[in-house]
């Protein structure tokens, strides 16, 4: 998903949170160095504008582009105490989305 500048992470679950804005299904580009179809179907899982809170619980387990987090978002601010994860997740969600992969054809 390197080609999608809005996707910063990939969710490691199939169910999604009601607080998210989902895009339509998209397909990554095909790898020109392979004879196999290496494209991946995914959709963006983004903050719902004007919606309820966006926190660590809305994303769950995911793989992240850590170098982008460090460069464009920064670290968690521990001065927030118990609210540090929420504040960090809101900063991430204000700028980026995660991706949900389609693992089974026709699965919505």
Buried (B, 14 or more C-beta within 10 A) or exposed (E): BEEBEEBBBBBEEEEBBEBBEBBEEBEBEEEEEEEEEEEBBBBBBBBBEEEEEBBEEBBEEBEBBEEBBEEEBEEEEEEEEEEBEBBBBBBBBEEBBBBBBBEEEEEE
